[in-house]
Each structure stands twice: as structure tokens, then as C-alpha cells.
Amino acid sequence: MSKHKHEHGKAPEGMQPENAQTKAQTQENQPFVPESEVQSGAEGHEDSHAEAVNTPEAQLAAAKAEIEVLKAQLSELNDKYLRTLAEQVNFRKRVVKEKEEFQQYAVSTLLSDLIPVLDDFDRSLEAIVQNQNDTTKIIEGIRLIQKRLHDTLSNKYGLSRYEAKGLVFDPHLHEAMFSDQGDVPEPTVTQEFLPGYKLHDRVIRTAKVKVTMPANADGAEPTAQEAQAKREEAAALKEGAKENAKEDVQEDNKEGAPEDNAS
């Protein structure tokens, strides 16, 4: 059996020379190609590919693709811009609406506190009609209403009233309606027509007062310059008083206008 395998695995002696000879003849029949020509052929293929890419048709296709990409980016940015713009417009509208509502209802708390005072006035008027001869009760009722209103505005809203008579004139606290000269060392408030009011630490209405200016202490006649300065000061005070009176009249007219229209 081993002899049979040896004979089977060994190639026939007559066939091996024929295969080698056939292979040699095939190689001899193929043309010889130098290595330099093989490399130049590969480079020529790459150049032809580059030339194909640089052709007008290829450049046009690349440009069209780039344009499509840019169009998509532009559309996305435009959408973002429109959304942002819409949000800003809606925000402005919301702020304006909230501001209008705040201005419209800012005094609602104050008015809610003043309504009971109006009710007290209504009851007082009814009591006056029923008891016209009893002035004591009428005065007492009015004083109670005044106290209630003052306490509400003072304790809850910080409104305070300050007196001016006998104090040194302060233009930040007082408005001179009239002036005269007297025995005072410096300009002094000698009469108060209307009291002043403060909201916390801020003056919301100055006191309407009369101011007495100091006269010469030695009784001598004032010099021309002193007399001129006093006249200018008095004129300024009177002019301010006139302007204040005009403003008060205008304010009264404005407050009375809705009532006239309603009537």
C-alpha cells in the first residue's frame, strides 16, 4: 500500500518537463514592459482622473451642490431670525400691556381704602339732613371722618403732614404766597395757608405760607443796593405766588372738568 501511495503522489516523469517548457514559452511570447512605463501609466490614470474633476461639467456640479448647501443654511438662519423677531415683538407687546394694566390699576388698593371714607361722608350727609339743628354731632362726625382718613393715609401709605408757621423759610418745604417786612432775624414763615405733606421722606406738596423778611436792625435807612435787593426778592416771591395761584386754579379746573361733563 505504501508503494502505491508513493507512486500516486509522484508526478509522471514525462509531464513535468512539458509544463515547465510550456510556461517558459508563454513568458517568452509576452512582450516585455519596462517598470518606468508601468509607473507612468499609473500617473497618467491619476492625471486623467484629475482632468475629469476639473472639467466645466464637474465644476458646475460642485458649484450647484455648494449652492444647495448654502441655501439650506440660509433658510435655517432665516427661520431662526424670524422666530427671534416674533419673540421680541410678543415680548414688547406683553410689556406694554402689563405697563398699561399697572397704570390702570395701580391705585386700586388706595381707592379700596378710600371707599369706606366715602361711605362715612354719605352717612354724615344723611345725619345732617335728619338733624339740621344739632351742629355738635355734625362737627363730631366730620372730625371722626377726618381722623379715619388721616390714619389710613398715614399708617398704610406713609403720608405725613408737617407744620410751617414759625419756622425759617425753606424753599424746599415752603411756597411763599405773600411777603412783608418785620422784626425777624431771617426770613420766617409767619402765616400758613395750606399745610405741607410728605410721602415718607419726599415732599409731595409744599406748604403755602406768608414770609416775613427781616428789617434793618439799627433802624437806619437801607442803602440803595439793599433796597434794590429787597425789592427784587419781594418781587420774586410775589411772582412765585402768582404762578402758584395760577397752577392751583388750573388744577382745580382740571379736577372739576369731569364733574361738569358728567353733569
KETOR-557478 format. One record per residue (C-alpha): z, x, y; residue number from 1. Coordinates in steps of 0.001 Angstrom, whole numbers, plus 500000, padded with zeros to 6 digits. Example, Ala and Ser with C-alpha at 12.3 -4.5 7.8 and 13.67 -1.06 7.14 Angstrom:
2
{up->507800	east->512300	north->495500	pos->1}
{up->507140	east->513670	north->498940	pos->2}
% end
This chain:
263
{up->500000	east->500000	north->500000	pos->1}
{up->500771	east->502843	north->502432	pos->2}
{up->497398	east->504317	north->501694	pos->3}
{up->495730	east->501039	north->502601	pos->4}
{up->497576	east->500816	north->505965	pos->5}
{up->496614	east->504406	north->506758	pos->6}
{up->493022	east->503699	north->506099	pos->7}
{up->493140	east->500449	north->508066	pos->8}
{up->494811	east->501980	north->511167	pos->9}
{up->492418	east->504943	north->511271	pos->10}
{up->489217	east->504269	north->513106	pos->11}
{up->485985	east->504865	north->511332	pos->12}
{up->484753	east->508325	north->511923	pos->13}
{up->481248	east->507182	north->512665	pos->14}
{up->482238	east->504744	north->515508	pos->15}
{up->484367	east->506985	north->517769	pos->16}
{up->481604	east->509345	north->518857	pos->17}
{up->479368	east->506383	north->519615	pos->18}
{up->481951	east->504743	north->522008	pos->19}
{up->482537	east->507978	north->523909	pos->20}
{up->478850	east->508624	north->524163	pos->21}
{up->478211	east->505045	north->525449	pos->22}
{up->480919	east->505380	north->528105	pos->23}
{up->479553	east->508700	north->529274	pos->24}
{up->476054	east->507274	north->529540	pos->25}
{up->477386	east->504268	north->531615	pos->26}
{up->479139	east->506581	north->534084	pos->27}
{up->476040	east->508720	north->534357	pos->28}
{up->473890	east->505635	north->535119	pos->29}
{up->476250	east->504506	north->538061	pos->30}
{up->475412	east->506046	north->541462	pos->31}
{up->477933	east->508460	north->542934	pos->32}
{up->479684	east->507132	north->546088	pos->33}
{up->481472	east->509653	north->548266	pos->34}
{up->485074	east->508912	north->549324	pos->35}
{up->484198	east->509129	north->553018	pos->36}
{up->481660	east->506331	north->552577	pos->37}
{up->484306	east->504167	north->550884	pos->38}
{up->486730	east->504619	north->553817	pos->39}
{up->484007	east->503980	north->556375	pos->40}
{up->483128	east->500793	north->554548	pos->41}
{up->486727	east->499550	north->554807	pos->42}
{up->486857	east->500388	north->558505	pos->43}
{up->483576	east->498596	north->559034	pos->44}
{up->485048	east->495480	north->557412	pos->45}
{up->488030	east->495578	north->559783	pos->46}
{up->485733	east->496058	north->562782	pos->47}
{up->483648	east->493107	north->561717	pos->48}
{up->486840	east->491008	north->561493	pos->49}
{up->487911	east->492122	north->564986	pos->50}
{up->484466	east->491315	north->566313	pos->51}
{up->484729	east->487879	north->564756	pos->52}
{up->488058	east->487322	north->566531	pos->53}
{up->486643	east->488473	north->569884	pos->54}
{up->483663	east->486185	north->569755	pos->55}
{up->483417	east->483479	north->572502	pos->56}
{up->483954	east->480732	north->569924	pos->57}
{up->487177	east->482318	north->568710	pos->58}
{up->488424	east->482917	north->572246	pos->59}
{up->487628	east->479312	north->573191	pos->60}
{up->489532	east->478019	north->570167	pos->61}
{up->492534	east->480210	north->571016	pos->62}
{up->492448	east->479055	north->574636	pos->63}
{up->492326	east->475419	north->573553	pos->64}
{up->495307	east->475946	north->571269	pos->65}
{up->497259	east->477593	north->574060	pos->66}
{up->496380	east->474732	north->576431	pos->67}
{up->497686	east->472207	north->573927	pos->68}
{up->500957	east->474129	north->573662	pos->69}
{up->501290	east->474265	north->577452	pos->70}
{up->500529	east->470542	north->577707	pos->71}
{up->503305	east->469781	north->575239	pos->72}
{up->505763	east->471954	north->577184	pos->73}
{up->504741	east->470346	north->580477	pos->74}
{up->505180	east->466861	north->579035	pos->75}
{up->508644	east->467756	north->577770	pos->76}
{up->509696	east->469216	north->581128	pos->77}
{up->508270	east->466205	north->582955	pos->78}
{up->510291	east->463848	north->580762	pos->79}
{up->513457	east->465842	north->581425	pos->80}
{up->512775	east->465792	north->585177	pos->81}
{up->512187	east->462034	north->585207	pos->82}
{up->515365	east->461389	north->583245	pos->83}
{up->517383	east->463616	north->585575	pos->84}
{up->515873	east->461938	north->588632	pos->85}
{up->516659	east->458497	north->587249	pos->86}
{up->520264	east->459534	north->586577	pos->87}
{up->520631	east->460833	north->590150	pos->88}
{up->519191	east->457617	north->591618	pos->89}
{up->521523	east->455496	north->589499	pos->90}
{up->524469	east->457700	north->590487	pos->91}
{up->523693	east->457280	north->594206	pos->92}
{up->523389	east->453523	north->593808	pos->93}
{up->526680	east->453391	north->591931	pos->94}
{up->528452	east->455468	north->594610	pos->95}
{up->527082	east->453283	north->597418	pos->96}
{up->528141	east->450127	north->595588	pos->97}
{up->531631	east->451464	north->594914	pos->98}
{up->531973	east->452521	north->598564	pos->99}
{up->530918	east->449075	north->599782	pos->100}
{up->533348	east->447392	north->597416	pos->101}
{up->536142	east->449720	north->598530	pos->102}
{up->535471	east->449000	north->602208	pos->103}
{up->535230	east->445294	north->601491	pos->104}
{up->538464	east->445032	north->599509	pos->105}
{up->540487	east->447968	north->600887	pos->106}
{up->542759	east->445666	north->602921	pos->107}
{up->543256	east->443142	north->600130	pos->108}
{up->546796	east->444386	north->599443	pos->109}
{up->547734	east->444248	north->603114	pos->110}
{up->546304	east->440764	north->603506	pos->111}
{up->548153	east->439596	north->600410	pos->112}
{up->551382	east->440718	north->602070	pos->113}
{up->550487	east->439053	north->605380	pos->114}
{up->549656	east->435654	north->603893	pos->115}
{up->553358	east->434742	north->603415	pos->116}
{up->553904	east->435531	north->607088	pos->117}
{up->551155	east->433071	north->607977	pos->118}
{up->552917	east->430509	north->605792	pos->119}
{up->556107	east->431125	north->607791	pos->120}
{up->554225	east->430511	north->611024	pos->121}
{up->552838	east->427250	north->609643	pos->122}
{up->556305	east->426080	north->608692	pos->123}
{up->557661	east->427125	north->612101	pos->124}
{up->554974	east->425102	north->613875	pos->125}
{up->555826	east->422063	north->611775	pos->126}
{up->559509	east->422533	north->612589	pos->127}
{up->558703	east->422804	north->616311	pos->128}
{up->556819	east->419514	north->616208	pos->129}
{up->559720	east->417804	north->614475	pos->130}
{up->562470	east->419397	north->616621	pos->131}
{up->560932	east->419983	north->620019	pos->132}
{up->564273	east->419895	north->621838	pos->133}
{up->566086	east->422363	north->619568	pos->134}
{up->564848	east->425653	north->621024	pos->135}
{up->567628	east->427674	north->619420	pos->136}
{up->566326	east->427066	north->615905	pos->137}
{up->562764	east->427707	north->617075	pos->138}
{up->563697	east->431098	north->618536	pos->139}
{up->565715	east->431977	north->615463	pos->140}
{up->562790	east->431104	north->613190	pos->141}
{up->560367	east->433216	north->615220	pos->142}
{up->562748	east->436162	north->615102	pos->143}
{up->563039	east->435855	north->611329	pos->144}
{up->559246	east->435885	north->611004	pos->145}
{up->559008	east->438924	north->613258	pos->146}
{up->561636	east->440760	north->611222	pos->147}
{up->559907	east->439929	north->607954	pos->148}
{up->556564	east->441149	north->609253	pos->149}
{up->558075	east->444336	north->610672	pos->150}
{up->559933	east->445098	north->607437	pos->151}
{up->556785	east->444570	north->605352	pos->152}
{up->554640	east->446855	north->607505	pos->153}
{up->557350	east->449469	north->607871	pos->154}
{up->558726	east->449699	north->604338	pos->155}
{up->555489	east->449277	north->602404	pos->156}
{up->552820	east->450732	north->604693	pos->157}
{up->554692	east->453316	north->606786	pos->158}
{up->554189	east->451649	north->610181	pos->159}
{up->556828	east->452581	north->612761	pos->160}
{up->557390	east->451651	north->616391	pos->161}
{up->558575	east->454152	north->618987	pos->162}
{up->560044	east->453628	north->622440	pos->163}
{up->558748	east->455416	north->625524	pos->164}
{up->560913	east->454399	north->628504	pos->165}
{up->562958	east->457251	north->629954	pos->166}
{up->561006	east->459964	north->628125	pos->167}
{up->558930	east->462745	north->629637	pos->168}
{up->555316	east->461682	north->629868	pos->169}
{up->553320	east->462884	north->626843	pos->170}
{up->549568	east->462121	north->626880	pos->171}
{up->549552	east->462178	north->623062	pos->172}
{up->552126	east->459378	north->622934	pos->173}
{up->551724	east->457515	north->626205	pos->174}
{up->548957	east->455919	north->628252	pos->175}
{up->549627	east->455759	north->631971	pos->176}
{up->548643	east->452336	north->633283	pos->177}
{up->550244	east->452894	north->636713	pos->178}
{up->551984	east->455733	north->638550	pos->179}
{up->554232	east->456277	north->641571	pos->180}
{up->556494	east->458948	north->643027	pos->181}
{up->560222	east->459124	north->642661	pos->182}
{up->563273	east->461286	north->642270	pos->183}
{up->562453	east->462783	north->638888	pos->184}
{up->562197	east->466469	north->637941	pos->185}
{up->558960	east->465944	north->635954	pos->186}
{up->556552	east->463111	north->635136	pos->187}
{up->558667	east->460462	north->633457	pos->188}
{up->557957	east->457104	north->631845	pos->189}
{up->559867	east->454556	north->633910	pos->190}
{up->558413	east->451352	north->632525	pos->191}
{up->556928	east->450340	north->629181	pos->192}
{up->554353	east->447561	north->628997	pos->193}
{up->553494	east->447838	north->625297	pos->194}
{up->555277	east->449905	north->622643	pos->195}
{up->553524	east->452609	north->620671	pos->196}
{up->553007	east->452605	north->616905	pos->197}
{up->552642	east->455338	north->614301	pos->198}
{up->551272	east->455218	north->610783	pos->199}
{up->553509	east->457764	north->609078	pos->200}
{up->553075	east->460777	north->611414	pos->201}
{up->549834	east->459693	north->613108	pos->202}
{up->549750	east->457722	north->616350	pos->203}
{up->547550	east->454664	north->615909	pos->204}
{up->548375	east->453129	north->619286	pos->205}
{up->549807	east->454915	north->622290	pos->206}
{up->552457	east->453199	north->624407	pos->207}
{up->551190	east->451569	north->627610	pos->208}
{up->553502	east->452816	north->630355	pos->209}
{up->554142	east->453407	north->634025	pos->210}
{up->554677	east->457034	north->635055	pos->211}
{up->556830	east->458234	north->637936	pos->212}
{up->555719	east->461550	north->639396	pos->213}
{up->558269	east->463986	north->640957	pos->214}
{up->558501	east->464134	north->644751	pos->215}
{up->559357	east->467300	north->646751	pos->216}
{up->562980	east->468263	north->646150	pos->217}
{up->563606	east->469635	north->649658	pos->218}
{up->562155	east->466590	north->651420	pos->219}
{up->559584	east->468730	north->653240	pos->220}
{up->556073	east->467581	north->653684	pos->221}
{up->553836	east->468685	north->650849	pos->222}
{up->551158	east->471222	north->651592	pos->223}
{up->547505	east->470261	north->651668	pos->224}
{up->546927	east->471758	north->648249	pos->225}
{up->549934	east->469979	north->646750	pos->226}
{up->548905	east->466689	north->648324	pos->227}
{up->545349	east->467085	north->647019	pos->228}
{up->546569	east->467937	north->643540	pos->229}
{up->548862	east->464894	north->643513	pos->230}
{up->546085	east->462632	north->644737	pos->231}
{up->543765	east->463912	north->642033	pos->232}
{up->546447	east->463457	north->639418	pos->233}
{up->547202	east->459929	north->640594	pos->234}
{up->543501	east->459092	north->640711	pos->235}
{up->543072	east->460379	north->637172	pos->236}
{up->545984	east->458266	north->635992	pos->237}
{up->544583	east->455175	north->637704	pos->238}
{up->541121	east->455821	north->636312	pos->239}
{up->542594	east->456155	north->632858	pos->240}
{up->544496	east->452939	north->633346	pos->241}
{up->541296	east->451142	north->634359	pos->242}
{up->539427	east->452457	north->631356	pos->243}
{up->542261	east->451413	north->629062	pos->244}
{up->542308	east->447961	north->630613	pos->245}
{up->538545	east->447631	north->630058	pos->246}
{up->538911	east->448708	north->626430	pos->247}
{up->541700	east->446191	north->625894	pos->248}
{up->539559	east->443415	north->627364	pos->249}
{up->536610	east->444399	north->625153	pos->250}
{up->538834	east->444464	north->622079	pos->251}
{up->540243	east->441057	north->622962	pos->252}
{up->536731	east->439701	north->623397	pos->253}
{up->535687	east->441115	north->620014	pos->254}
{up->538716	east->439619	north->618308	pos->255}
{up->538117	east->436271	north->619979	pos->256}
{up->534404	east->436146	north->619244	pos->257}
{up->534636	east->434929	north->615607	pos->258}
{up->537059	east->432168	north->616637	pos->259}
{up->534680	east->431000	north->619369	pos->260}
{up->531767	east->430970	north->616919	pos->261}
{up->533839	east->429127	north->614361	pos->262}
{up->534825	east->426503	north->616930	pos->263}
% end
